[in-house]
Amino acid sequence: MPKRRILLVEDDADTRRGVQLRLQAWGYETLAAADSVAALAAVRSGRPDAILLDLGLPGGDGLVVLERLRAMGASASIPVIVLTARDPGHSRQRALDLGATAFLQKPVENDVLQAALRDCLPAEAAAAADPPRRPKVLLIEDDGDTRLGLGVRLRASGYEVATAADAATATMAVQREKPDVVLLDLGLPGGDGMTVLKRIKSNPNLDRTQVVVLTARAGQAVREEALAAGAAAFLQKPADNDELLGLLRSLCAS
């Protein structure tokens, strides 16, 4: 059965990339548009099965796009899910009056978005898009802001995320979660991250778990020690988003 095609209309590049990765992980084919003009063109050329529509768009408000879609004969029946950071207020009722099938606010949880897509697509198509198991990443990081921000980015990119904030809970979390990849800071309360790395790599029950050291520490000696202890990669903070996500995709596919 062919994959269902979702058009994502979103002007923010990071958000667009994150949502696309989620949709692709769930088995959907994706199209993308960054403004109202490109959105209408993509509907005509791409013939999507459903549309995820932001409201704050360059070149025309998303509600105007929705109104035009409903006036285009061929696209009048395409389900449109509004996905926006706007306060619902007047916008929600206006979107529903114009024929939106759902009004969701960012950031949206995976299960909420999946349910909205299943509700608006034919039952046989939704069955084809049941999500596969998501790769699991354990993020070991003592800084709360870094842990929160990186966790949001990883979840938006389709990963299941568990966290630990110190060396003691990290060791227990690895054994409990059995993640595909561990992102490991080296400067941890309660014990050095290098010790955590060595414990992970010496545990035969964790032989499939890859460890990526993600640290602010610099120096060739630190890098060499981490790689010699079994780390799959060594990255310095702040890590480039594309580099990190590309590395994770490669490790989870191996």
N, C-alpha and C positions, 0 to 999 in steps of 0.2 A: 504494500500500500504506500503511495507517495506521501512524503512528508507534508504536513500542513505548513503554509507560508504565513509568517507574521511580519507585518510592516511596523517598525518602531519609528515613531516621529518624535524626535528629541534633539534639542539644540546643544546640550552639554555633551561634549565628546566622551568624557570619562563615564558619565551615566549611561550613555548610549552603548559604549563598549561593554560595560558591566552587565547590562540587561541582555544584550545580544548573547553574551557568553552563557548566561543562565538559560535563555531560550534554546540555544543550540545544544546545551547539555541535556535538556529535556526532550530532545528529538525533533525540534521544529527547525525549518528553514527560515532564515531571516532576511529581511530587507531593511534599509535604514534611510531616513531622510532627516535633514537638520533644520529645515525651514518649511513654511507653508507651501511655497511654490514647488519645491522638490517633493513634498508629500503628495500633492495632487498628481504630479507627473508619475510618481512611483505607483500610485493606485491604478493609473491608466495602463502603465507598461508592465507592472509586476503582478497584477491581479491577486492580491493577498487574500487569504481566508479570514484574517482578522487584523485589526489595527490597534496598536497601543499609541495613544495620542497625548502628548504634552500640551498644555494650554498656553504657556508663555513661549511663543515662537517668533523668530525674526520674520519679517515680511507678512505678518498677519496673525491674529490671535487664533489659538486652537479651536475656539468655539466657532469662528468664521469658517475654518477648515471643515469642521464637522457639518456645518450648515450646507457648505458647498458639496460635500460628499453625498449628503442626503438628496441633493438636487440633481446629482449625476445618475442617470438611469442605471448604468451598469454597476455602480457602487452603492446604490441606495440600500441594499440588503447586507452589506458587509458589516459584521459586528465590530463596534468601536468601543474599546475600553479606555476611558480617560485615566491617565496616570500623571499626576501633577503634585507640585508642592504647594499649590494655592490652598488657602483656607476654603472649605466647602462653600459656606455662605450662599450667595446667589449663584455661583458657578455650577455647583452640583445640580441644582434644580434645572438650570438652563441647559446643561449638558444632557440630562435625562429627557427633557422636553424635546431636544433635537434628535433623540434616538440613540444616545449612548447606552450600551448594555450594562455598564458598571462605571463607578467613579471611585478610583483608588488614589490614596495619598502616598507620596514618597516620604521616607523610604518604605517600600512595600515588602512584606515577608514573602518568602518563597511559596508557602502553602496558600496564601491569599491570592497571589497572582496565578498560580496553577489552577486553583479552583475557579477563578474568573474565566480563564481560558477554556477550561473544560465545559463550563456552563454555556459558553457562547458558540462552541464548535459542535458539530454533529457527534453523536456518541461514538460512532465507529472511528472517527478521526481522533477523538480524545484518547481512545484506548491505545492508538498507535503512539501517542506522545507521553505515555506513562514514564516518569523519569527513571533513568538507571541509577545505580548507587553512586552517590557523589564521593569523590576522593576526600579523605579526611586529613586536615592539617592541624597539628598541635602547635600552638604558638606559645613559646616560653619566653616571657618578657616581663620585667618587673615594673616598667613605667606604664602607669595606667592609661595615659593619653595615647601612647604609641600602641599599646595592646588593643585599645578600642578602635583606633583609626585603621590599623592594619587588619583587624578582624572584620570590619565593615567592608573593606576592599576585597578581602578574600571571599566573604559570603556573596558579595555582589558578582564575583567571578565564578560562582558555582561550586565553591568548596564548602564542605562541612567543617566547622571550626571549633576546636576545644582550646582552652587556655590554662596556663599555670603562671604564677607570679614569682616563684622562688624555687630553689634547688630541691628542697624536700618534696613539695607537692608536684614538681616536674617529674621526678622519678616515678611517683605513684601514678601520675596521669598517663605517662607513656605506657605503663603496664596495663592500665585500665582501658585506655582508648585504642591502643594498637593502631596508631595513625599511619597513613601512607608516607607522610612527610612531617618532620619536626623542624620548625623554625626556631633556632636556639640562640638566645642572647648569651654572652659570656659573663657579663657582670651581674650576678644574681645574689640576692640575700640568701644566707644559709648555706652557701657553697658555690664554688666556681663552676661556670657552665662547662668548662672543659672536663670536669669530673663527671658531670651529667652525660656528656657525649661518650665518654669512655664506658660508663655503665650501660648505656643503650647498646653500644656496639659489642659489648661482651655478653649480652643476653641472647641466647639462641632463640628465644621465643619472639624476638624482635628483629630477626634477620632480614625481613622484607621492609623494615622501616628505614627510610632515607633521612639523613640529618643535614640541614643547611644551616650553617652558622651565619647569623645576622647580627653584627656587632658594630659598635663605634670604635672598638680597639683597632689600632693600626699597627703595621709592622709585618715584615716578611716572616719573622720568627713565629709570630702568633698564627699566621696563615698556615705555615708549614706544619706546625704542631697539630692544628685542627684537622688538616687533611691526612696527616699521618695517623691520627686517632680514628679515622674512618668517616669524616665528614664528606658528603658528596659534593659540597661547594662551600665557598667562603665569600660572603658579601659584606660590604661595609655600609653602615647607615649614613645618610638616608639612601635606601636602595631605589634604583630606578624601577618604576612600576612595571613597565613592559619587560624589563630584564627578569624581574622576580617572577612574574606570571609565566613567562616563557620557560623559565627553569622549572617551575612547578609542573607545568604541562608535560615537559619532557620526563621528569622523574616519575610522575604518576602513570605515564604511558609505558614505562620500562618494566 
